[in-house]
Amino acid sequence: MPKVEIYTWQLCPFCIRAKALLESKGVVYQEYSIDGDQDARLAMADRANGRTTLPQIFIDNQSIGGCDELHDLERACQLDVLLGLAD
């Protein structure tokens, strides 16, 4: 399975929704909770091509974007392919 990483805030509803989708697929992910950590947020933004919104999701170091983009991939039947879950 590819490496999945997600930058979050603890009470962010979009973060919770993105994690729920990943968990529903049985995906193990590395979470970086960056509540109040400006240095971590700057590092995330650098890695995410300047994006500062949360969550920010990476699959095998590829920036996927946030919750909306993750769900867009799911609706387009492309998320399973990225996660190595497609037949």
N, C-alpha and C positions, 0 to 999 in steps of 0.2 A: 504494500500500500504506500502511496506517496506520502511525503512529509507534509502535514497540514499545520499551519500556524495561524493564530488569530490574536490580534491586539484588541483588548476590550477595556471597558469601564464596568465595574461591578453591577451597577444598577441601570445600565443602558438597555432600553427595551430592544433596540436593533441588535445589540450584541447577544442578548438572551435568545432572540429569535434565530439568529444565525447559528448559534451553538446548538439549539434544539434541532435544527435541520441536520447538522452534521451528526449529532448523537442518534437521531432517528435512523441514520444509515450505518450506525456502528463504527463511525470514524473516530479514531484516536487522534487527538490534536494537542498541540502545545499551545497553551494560553499564556499570553503576556498581559496581565492586568496592570494597566498603566495609570490608574486613578491618581491624579495629583502629581505625577512624575513628569515634569516638563522635559527633562533630558530624554526620557524614554519616548515621549511623544515626538520630539524632534527627530530621533533616530528612526522611529516608525515612518514619519513623513518622508524622510530621506529615502528610505527603502521603498515607499509606496509612491514614488514619483511626485512628491509634493502634496499628496492627499493627507488631510489632517482629521477627517471624519472617522468615526468609529462605528462598527468594527472595521479593521483592515485585515483581509484574509489572503494568505499565501498558500499555494499548493506547489510543492517542489520549487520553492523560491520564486514562483511566478505570481505577480500581484493579480488577484482576482477582483479586488475592489471591496465593497462592503456587503451588507445584508441584501440590498436590492439586487446587486449583481449576482450574488450567490443564488438567490431564488430565481433570477432570470435564467441562469445556467440550468437549474433544476427543471424549469418549465420547458426549456428547449431540449431536454433529455441529453444535455452535455455534461452535467455534473458527475454522473456515474462514470463517464469515460475518463474525466480528469482524475477521479478518485480510484480508478482501477477496478470499479465494481461492475462494469458493463460486460456482457457476455460476448 
